[in-house]
Structures are given as structure tokens and as C-alpha cells.
Amino acid sequence: MDRVNATTPSASSADDPARAAFAALRTPEGEQLLAELRDHDPADELATATRLRRTHPAELVSAALGQARLRQRAVAKFGAEDAYRMYFTPNGVEQATRTSVAAHRAARFAGLGVRSVADLCCGIGGDAIALARAGISVLAVDRDPLTAEVARANAEALGLADLIEVRCADVTEIDTAPYDAVFVDPARRGGRGRIFDPEAYSPPLSWATAAALKAPRAALKIAPGIPHEAIGPEAEAEWISDGGDVKEAVLWYGEGFAPGAFRATLLPSGATLSAPAPLPAPPVGPVGRYLYEPDGAVIRAHLVADLVERCGGRLVDETIAYITSDEPYSSPYVAGYEITDELPFSMKRLKALLRERRIGVLTVKKRGSAVEPEELRRRMKLSGPGSATVFLTRVAGAPTMLIGHPLG
């Protein structure tokens, strides 16, 4: 199983082809190739490789093309300015925290006066970079030699080497006592893809939790789909979304955090909703004039009942996270819609209604329905100047279509 913290730091770069290829990328010739490949089109890669191999070693060209592809993928997480200066591994791009989320986490630490952090399982250094930019000194540890070299190169490339010490070591052997806080990002992917059992993380969640509880403050990065029963009472659990997509969850420990509380944080606004404990199940009732779609972080944090209470509304079905009310409600934690029609599910009836209203643009949202939005749009044969939103869901257990438009 290929895990970030599962190989022994023994072989030198000369004995490891991947490390040798990475070392070649950091030579003047390698850096020149990477600069030349910044804006290359992957569709033209064969022609590009053929041309470059006339003047550069084939192994270096292959390594540079691979790194160029990784940098292009990394732009979505790190932004172009950083991504094209940094170095990546395939696992590093996949598992690294995006800059906005890492910066949020670093800001929480910095706001509590944390000045030093032991970053265990640091990967290619995404979180270490954010911590250093928040003025925090970092010990970044990873057991994989290539990953540690990439993290060190990234600290140097971004001018943060004075604040980030990278160490290739087994994280379970690191003495974290000298540090104000500990951050652990266990590997959650293996040779067969995502790992869903927290005890199969590397290192296991139980070890990471024990390490966190020994520190004055700590944070553990975990998958957002973690079962709530796997979260101990000592942790404050936070789910983070960015641009409406849930990116990760983090467990916070120590002074300044709220043990047992659940929190949902929305980026880039920074809006955060928290509750000391889940509220009782919210009421369920008929669809009113307005429908609200909670942000995914709110749903993952089990805070939908809190929003129902705030807006004086109800759920449309006890198993569906759609909130309805008779009065408009504005909140950063929901997207609001005015509902014009409530119909039993019927493709034929929906098609007739959309044709009658000359709807040419249809947004399809669903919860509790097996219908695929693209298939529905294809069958509707849309035409006309109007637009609408249709919700495919259940109301009181029955398959239902709700038609409306966004508020505001």
C-alpha cells in the first residue's frame, strides 16, 4: 500500500529513480525546461517531447513534462503564482490542502498565539507553507524521502526556508513537546484508492488523536465523510467548504477550542456556524413559498436543525436536507429559492410545464432522487427565453418536483 508515511528513509537519491529525476529538475537545465513548459498544451505533449529530446536527455524531458502536468493540476488548489514555482508528486497534488483551507486553519492557530507547530505527515508542504505565512515556525515531517525533498524544495521556492524545517522521519518517533501545537494529516489513500476506515489511515486516527491530546493545542485533518461516532468528545469538529464544495474536516484539541462542538465554516467568506451539541430533530411540514438549500458543510456538521430553528421553518421530509418556510430568510449558510409549483414526479408533466412557460435554461437539483440531471435536461428538449430551477426530491416520503427560481 502506497502511503505517505509508510516507507523507510534509507535509499539515496542515486539509488531511487524518482528522486534522481526530481534532483535533475532542480538543476539549471531542469528549471529552464520547466519554465519553457509552463503554458504547454498537454494535447501536444508527444510533439513537444520529440522536439525537446533533440537537445535534452530523454529522462529529463519526461520528468519535466510530468512535473508540468502536475503544476497545471495544482493551480486549482494553490493558484498560478505559487503552483508554477512549486514542485509536486502525483499523491501530493491529490492529497494537499488547498491554500484557502490551509490559510484558514493557520489563522485559527495564529489567533490563539501559536508560534510553533509540528506538522506531521506534511506531504508536499501545503499546510506548512500556510502556517509559515502566518508567522509560525514549522517542523514538517514526512517519512517518504522524495516527499520530504519536495516539501523542502517548496519551502525554498516560496522563500519560507527560514520558517520551515523539513525532516525525513517516522512521525511516531518525533518529540513534539517543544512545539506550541501539533498538526497531523494522516494519509487517507492507498494503492486501491480512498481509505474510509479511520483506523486504516497512516498513521491510524487513534494514534493521531493520542498525539493531539498530548499537545497544548492540535488539529487533525480528516475526511469530511467521517462518521460522527468516530469523533471523540475531546474534539471540536469543523467542516469546511470552499465555494460551496465541502473540502475537508478538522478536529481541534486543546485550549481555545470547544470540546464536543460541531462547526461549519464557509470559505471564502469565513462565515462560521457552530453549536455545542446537535439539536433535536427539526419539524417536518408542507412546502411553503420558500425553499432553502443548506451548504454542504452545514449538512456534514449536522447543523441543519440549527438553521431550521433560525428561520422558523421546517424540513420537507425527515430524511432530506431541504428547509422550507412561509417567509423569506437570508443567511450565508443557505441558498434560497421561491417556489412556484409543487408537483408529483412526472417527466411528461414537467416537460409540458416547461414548454408552456418557454423555459430554455433549466437548473436541476436533487436530493433523494435517482434521476440524473443531464438525462432529465436531455429529455425536456428545452427551448425559450425563460429559466427555472427544478428540485427532484421527496416531500413527506413521496417523489416530488418543486419548481422555482433563486431569491435575489
C-alpha positions in Angstrom: 0.0 0.0 0.0 1.4 3.3 -1.1 1.1 5.7 1.8 2.8 9.0 2.6 4.1 7.7 6.0 4.8 4.1 5.0 8.3 3.9 3.5 11.6 3.8 5.2 14.1 6.7 4.6 17.0 4.6 3.5 18.0 4.8 -0.2 19.9 7.8 -1.5 18.6 9.7 -4.5 21.2 7.9 -6.7 19.5 4.6 -5.8 16.0 5.9 -6.3 15.0 6.8 -9.9 12.2 9.1 -8.8 14.4 11.1 -6.5 17.2 11.2 -9.2 14.6 12.6 -11.7 13.5 15.2 -9.2 17.1 16.3 -8.5 17.6 16.7 -12.2 14.6 19.1 -12.3 16.3 21.4 -9.9 19.4 21.9 -12.0 19.6 25.0 -14.2 18.7 22.8 -17.2 15.7 21.3 -15.4 14.5 24.7 -14.3 14.8 26.1 -17.8 12.7 23.2 -19.2 10.0 23.8 -16.6 9.8 27.4 -17.4 9.5 26.6 -21.1 6.7 24.1 -20.4 4.6 26.4 -18.2 1.9 27.1 -20.8 2.3 24.0 -22.9 -0.8 22.2 -24.1 -1.0 18.5 -22.9 -2.7 17.6 -26.1 0.6 18.5 -27.9 2.8 16.5 -25.5 4.1 14.0 -28.0 5.3 16.6 -30.4 6.7 18.7 -27.5 8.6 15.7 -26.1 10.0 14.8 -29.6 11.3 18.4 -30.0 12.8 18.7 -26.6 14.6 15.4 -26.7 16.7 16.7 -29.6 18.5 19.0 -27.1 17.9 17.5 -23.7 18.2 14.0 -22.1 15.1 11.9 -22.6 14.7 11.1 -18.9 14.8 14.8 -18.0 12.2 15.7 -20.7 9.9 13.0 -19.3 10.4 14.3 -15.7 9.8 17.9 -16.8 6.6 17.0 -18.7 5.3 15.1 -15.8 6.0 18.0 -13.4 4.5 20.5 -15.8 1.3 18.4 -15.8 1.2 18.3 -12.0 1.8 22.1 -11.8 -1.2 22.7 -14.1 -3.4 20.5 -11.9 -2.1 22.2 -8.8 -3.3 25.7 -10.0 -6.8 24.9 -8.8 -5.5 24.4 -5.2 -2.6 26.8 -5.0 -3.2 29.5 -7.5 -0.9 30.0 -10.6 1.6 32.3 -8.8 2.5 29.5 -6.3 1.8 26.4 -8.4 4.3 27.3 -11.1 7.1 27.8 -8.5 6.3 24.7 -6.5 7.1 21.0 -7.0 4.6 18.2 -6.8 4.2 14.4 -6.7 1.0 12.8 -8.0 -0.1 11.9 -4.5 1.0 15.3 -3.3 -1.3 17.1 -5.7 -4.2 14.8 -4.8 -3.8 15.0 -1.0 -2.5 18.5 -0.4 -4.8 21.0 1.3 -5.9 23.9 -0.9 -4.4 27.2 0.0 -7.7 28.8 1.2 -8.4 26.0 3.7 -4.8 25.8 4.9 -4.8 29.6 5.4 -8.0 29.4 7.4 -6.5 26.7 9.7 -3.2 28.6 10.1 -5.2 31.7 11.0 -7.0 29.8 13.8 -3.7 28.7 15.3 -2.1 32.1 14.9 -5.1 33.8 16.5 -4.5 31.7 19.7 -0.9 32.8 19.9 0.6 29.6 18.5 4.2 30.3 17.3 5.5 26.8 16.5 3.8 23.8 15.0 5.0 20.2 14.4 3.4 19.3 11.1 3.3 15.5 11.0 2.7 13.8 7.6 3.5 17.1 5.9 3.2 15.8 2.3 4.5 18.3 -0.2 4.1 21.1 2.4 0.8 22.8 1.7 -0.1 23.3 5.3 3.5 24.1 6.4 3.5 26.9 3.8 0.3 28.4 5.1 1.5 28.2 8.7 4.8 29.8 7.8 3.0 32.6 6.0 1.0 33.2 9.2 4.3 33.8 11.0 4.5 30.3 12.6 7.7 28.3 12.6 7.2 24.7 11.4 8.8 21.4 11.8 7.5 19.5 8.7 7.9 15.7 8.9 7.3 13.0 6.4 8.7 9.5 6.2 8.9 9.3 2.4 12.3 10.6 1.2 11.0 12.0 -2.1 8.0 13.7 -0.5 10.3 15.3 2.1 12.6 16.6 -0.6 9.7 18.1 -2.5 8.5 19.8 0.7 11.9 21.2 1.3 12.1 22.5 -2.3 8.7 24.2 -1.9 9.8 26.0 1.2 12.9 27.3 -0.6 11.0 28.2 -3.8 8.5 30.3 -1.8 11.1 32.0 0.3 10.0 30.3 3.5 13.0 28.1 4.3 13.9 30.1 7.4 10.5 29.2 9.0 10.1 25.6 7.7 12.4 22.8 8.8 11.7 19.6 6.8 12.7 16.3 8.4 12.5 12.9 6.8 11.5 10.6 9.7 8.8 8.4 11.1 6.3 10.8 12.7 5.6 8.3 15.5 9.2 8.9 16.7 9.0 12.7 16.7 9.2 14.5 20.1 6.5 17.2 19.8 6.9 18.5 23.3 8.9 21.7 22.3 6.1 22.9 20.0 3.1 25.0 20.8 0.8 22.8 18.6 0.7 19.7 16.6 -1.0 19.2 13.2 -1.5 15.7 11.8 -2.7 14.9 8.2 -2.8 11.1 8.0 -2.7 9.6 4.6 -6.2 8.6 3.5 -5.3 7.0 0.2 -3.7 3.7 -0.6 -3.0 1.5 -3.6 -6.7 0.9 -4.0 -7.9 4.5 -3.7 -9.6 6.2 -0.8 -9.4 4.8 2.7 -12.7 5.1 4.6 -11.8 3.3 7.9 -10.1 5.9 10.1 -8.0 3.2 11.7 -6.6 2.3 8.3 -5.3 5.8 7.9 -1.5 6.1 8.0 -0.9 6.7 10.9 -4.3 5.5 12.3 -6.7 8.0 13.7 -6.3 6.6 17.2 -2.5 7.3 17.1 -3.1 10.8 15.7 -5.7 11.5 18.5 -3.3 10.4 21.2 -0.6 12.6 19.8 -3.1 15.5 19.7 -4.1 15.1 23.3 -0.5 15.3 24.5 -0.1 18.7 22.9 -1.2 22.1 24.2 -3.2 22.5 21.0 -3.7 20.3 18.0 -5.5 19.8 14.7 -6.2 16.6 12.8 -7.2 16.7 9.2 -9.8 14.1 8.4 -12.1 13.1 5.6 -15.4 15.1 5.6 -17.4 11.9 5.5 -16.1 10.6 8.8 -18.9 9.1 11.0 -19.7 11.4 13.9 -19.4 8.5 16.3 -15.7 8.2 15.4 -15.1 11.7 16.8 -14.2 11.7 20.4 -15.8 14.1 22.9 -12.4 15.9 23.4 -12.5 17.4 19.9 -14.2 20.4 18.3 -15.1 19.2 14.9 -15.1 21.6 12.0 -16.3 21.0 8.4 -15.0 23.4 5.8 -16.5 24.2 2.4 -14.9 26.4 -0.3 -17.0 27.9 -3.0 -19.9 25.7 -1.9 -17.9 22.4 -2.1 -17.1 20.6 1.1 -13.3 20.2 1.2 -12.4 18.6 4.5 -13.0 18.3 8.2 -10.6 19.0 11.0 -10.6 18.0 14.7 -9.3 20.7 17.1 -8.0 19.9 20.5 -6.8 22.0 23.5 -7.1 25.5 24.9 -9.2 27.8 22.8 -11.4 25.2 21.2 -14.8 23.8 22.3 -14.8 20.1 23.0 -17.9 18.3 21.7 -18.9 21.2 19.5 -19.7 21.0 15.8 -18.8 23.8 13.4 -19.4 24.6 9.7 -17.1 27.2 8.1 -17.7 28.6 4.6 -14.9 30.0 2.5 -14.0 32.4 1.1 -16.4 34.5 3.3 -15.2 32.9 6.6 -18.8 32.7 7.9 -18.9 30.1 10.6 -21.8 28.4 12.3 -21.4 26.3 15.5 -23.4 24.5 18.1 -22.3 23.0 21.4 -24.3 19.8 20.6 -26.8 18.7 18.0 -30.3 20.0 18.4 -33.3 17.6 18.4 -34.7 16.5 15.1 -36.4 19.5 13.4 -40.1 19.6 12.5 -41.4 18.4 9.1 -44.2 20.0 7.2 -45.7 21.1 3.9 -43.7 23.0 1.3 -44.1 26.7 1.8 -43.4 29.6 -0.5 -39.6 29.4 0.1 -37.1 26.6 -0.1 -33.5 26.7 1.3 -30.6 24.5 0.4 -28.0 24.4 3.2 -24.3 24.5 2.4 -22.7 21.0 2.4 -20.5 21.9 5.4 -23.7 22.6 7.4 -25.2 19.3 6.4 -22.0 17.4 7.3 -21.8 19.1 10.7 -25.4 18.1 11.4 -26.4 21.7 11.9 -29.4 21.7 9.6 -31.7 21.7 12.7 -30.0 24.9 13.9 -30.9 26.6 10.6 -34.5 25.3 10.7 -34.8 26.9 14.2 -33.2 30.2 13.0 -35.6 30.6 10.0 -38.7 29.4 11.8 -39.1 26.8 9.1 -39.4 23.0 8.7 -38.0 20.2 6.6 -39.9 19.0 3.6 -39.1 15.4 4.5 -37.4 14.0 7.6 -34.6 12.4 5.6 -34.0 15.3 3.2 -31.9 18.4 4.0 -34.2 20.9 2.3 -35.7 23.6 4.5 -38.9 25.4 3.7 -40.7 28.4 5.2 -43.5 30.8 4.5 -41.4 33.9 5.0 -38.1 34.8 3.2 -34.9 34.1 5.1 -31.4 35.3 4.3 -28.3 33.6 5.5 -24.8 32.8 4.2 -25.4 29.2 5.1 -28.2 28.6 2.6 -29.2 29.2 -1.0 -32.8 30.5 -1.1 -35.4 29.9 -3.7 -39.0 31.0 -4.3 -41.2 28.0 -5.2 -43.9 28.5 -7.7 -45.0 24.9 -8.3 -45.2 21.6 -6.3 -46.0 18.5 -8.5 -45.8 14.8 -8.1 -42.9 13.5 -10.0 -43.7 13.1 -13.7 -41.3 13.6 -16.7 -44.3 14.2 -19.0 -45.9 16.8 -16.8 -42.6 18.6 -16.2 -41.9 18.7 -20.0 -45.4 20.2 -20.6 -45.0 22.8 -17.9 -41.5 23.9 -19.2 -42.7 24.1 -22.8 -45.8 26.2 -21.7 -43.5 28.7 -19.9 -40.9 28.7 -22.6 -38.1 27.6 -20.3 -34.8 27.3 -22.2 -32.4 27.2 -19.3 -33.1 24.6 -16.5 -31.1 24.1 -13.3 -31.7 20.7 -11.9 -31.0 19.9 -8.2 -31.8 16.7 -6.5 -31.8 15.1 -3.1 -33.4 11.7 -2.6 -34.0 11.1 -6.3 -32.3 8.6 -8.6 -32.9 10.8 -11.7 -29.7 12.1 -13.4 -29.9 15.9 -14.1 -28.2 15.6 -17.5 -30.7 12.9 -18.6 -33.6 14.9 -17.4 -32.5 18.0 -19.3 -31.9 16.0 -22.4 -35.5 14.6 -22.3 -37.0 18.0 -21.7 -35.9 19.4 -25.1 -35.7 22.9 -23.7 -36.5 25.9 -25.8 -37.3 29.5 -25.0 -36.0 32.6 -23.2 -37.0 31.7 -19.7 -35.1 30.0 -16.9 -36.1 27.9 -13.9 -34.8 25.6 -11.2 -36.4 22.2 -10.5 -35.8 20.2 -7.3 -36.2 16.5 -7.6 -36.8 15.3 -4.1 -39.2 13.7 -1.7 -41.9 15.5 0.2 -43.4 13.5 3.1 -41.9 10.4 1.5 -43.4 10.9 -1.9 -41.3 11.7 -5.1 -41.9 15.3 -5.8 -40.9 18.1 -8.2 -40.5 21.6 -6.9 -40.1 24.4 -9.5 -39.0 27.9 -8.7 -36.2 30.4 -9.1 -33.3 31.8 -6.9 -34.0 34.6 -4.4 -32.3 37.8 -5.1 
